[in-house]
Amino acid sequence: MSLAPATETTLVAALPAIDRRRARKRAAWRRRATVLAFMSPWLAGVTIFFGYPLLMSVYLSFTHFDNLSAPRWIGLANYHYLFHGDLLIGPAVRNSLWMIVFAVPLYVLSAFGIAMMVARVKRGAGFFRTVFYLPALAPPVAATLGFVYILNPANGPINVLLSHLGIQGPLWFQSPQWSKPSLVLLGIWGVGNMFIIFLAAILDVPKHLYESAELDGTGPLQRLRYVTLPSISPVILFSIVIGVIAAMQYFTQAYVAANIASGQASQAGDVTVNLGFPEGSTLFYPILLYNDGFRDFSMGYASAMAVLLFVAAFAVTAVILANSRRWVHYGGAVR
């Protein structure tokens, strides 16, 4: 007669009631310790690279700190100046809001439109996927330099082509009316990452939903509205949230374009800040934060700006997620 090997459950069941409770507690603690051991690299990274900097930024926002001497506690003075004294905050916030209101919808629509077109391609789909994705691999600084050259109002290829067609090209990065639209064009050109996500979502829509809709006599627009969009609504939500956060942190392209377009970049590659060239049109909130913290050495005030940016991004994301319940569907298309 063979006996089955004893398991942890059978051994615990054979113990008295008090010992069973203790054994269960020890087993639960062992499981928790195992989970924490596997999560420890992630926990260490979050603590070191997110938690500690966030707490230090909150602390420094209540101090006067110039990177040279020890922080000196000044209470709410930085926040008072942020809301009542800094004259550049208003234009910087308005420029960032412009990017959120105009640039983010255009980015999302462009990525979605390109994905819809590529999804319909029967031959050479891989080629078109590669072509539309490649710009996303370009480094932001190099891509911005290329766009500043292409959109040069004097001898850039775009304006030269427009002049041959009898059209007077705009000043692009040299004009306060066209500088932000020029940055939007740059962003749409490099929308490959979001395009790939949309393409995967569109190709993942169940075919039987389209077939059922066709049997019901729906047209292409109706299938787009009642099948495609509800099915990929989680991806749309993701793209909006990521786009809004990126717009609130928009820095590199505007910073490089403003300095190169203003003619203040040296041959050695060093960039001299020209805030918001031209006429403050490219002065975004993160650029002002960088200027105050790393050029004027007002790290305490820059920390207050960073805390405000974090709170604003968290609040906007929470509002978007709260309202997404009305139009995001995780169970497939809505009929």
Sequence and secondary structure as in RCSB ss.txt:
>XXXX:A:sequence
MSLAPATETTLVAALPAIDRRRARKRAAWRRRATVLAFMSPWLAGVTIFFGYPLLMSVYLSFTHFDNLSAPRWIG
LANYHYLFHGDLLIGPAVRNSLWMIVFAVPLYVLSAFGIAMMVARVKRGAGFFRTVFYLPALAPPVAATLGFVYI
LNPANGPINVLLSHLGIQGPLWFQSPQWSKPSLVLLGIWGVGNMFIIFLAAILDVPKHLYESAELDGTGPLQRLR
YVTLPSISPVILFSIVIGVIAAMQYFTQAYVAANIASGQASQAGDVTVNLGFPEGSTLFYPILLYNDGFRDFSMG
YASAMAVLLFVAAFAVTAVILANSRRWVHYGGAVR
>XXXX:A:secstr
       HHHHHHTS HHHHHHHHHHHHHHHHHHHHHHHHHHHHHHIIIIIHHHHHHHHHTTEE  SSS  EE T
THHHHHHHHT TTHHHHHHHHHHIIIIIHHHHHHHHHHHHHHHHT  SSHHHHHHHHHGGGGS HHHHHHHHHHH
T TTT HHHHHHHHTT     GGGSTTTHHHHHHHHHHHT HHHHHHHHHHHHTS HHHHHHHHHTT  HHHHII
IIIHHHTHHHHHHHHHHHHHHHHT  HHHHHHHHHHTT B TTS B   TTTTTTTT  HHHHHHIIIIIS  HH
HHHHHHHHHHHHHHHHHHHHHHHGGGT  SSS   
